Amino acid sequence: MLGQLPPWKSRLVEILREVALDYDFVMIDCPRGLGKATRIALVASHYVVSPIECQELSVKDSQDTLTYVEKVRNRVNARLTFLGFIIT
């Protein structure tokens, strides 16, 4: 599914390309979870930093985030790099 993005899903990539030289960093704040908005943002991003709560369940769920970032990197966005978690 990730490898077959419809044209409207690549719009964020196009917008970021247009403004890339104007900014040192662009942060994309996504909703919690791995929904459509997060998928689109990962396809358009170079780096990922993910917030995580200091709770056992959150730590266990963090593996889902890492797995998903790896899938996006392998299928669509080879430049995507996971930088780490920010504890909230």
Buried (B, 14 or more C-beta within 10 A) or exposed (E): EBEEBEEEBBEBBEEBEEEEEEEEEEEBEBEEEBEEBBBBBBBBBEEBEBEBEEEEEBEEEBEEBEEBBEBBBEEBBEEBEBEEBEEE
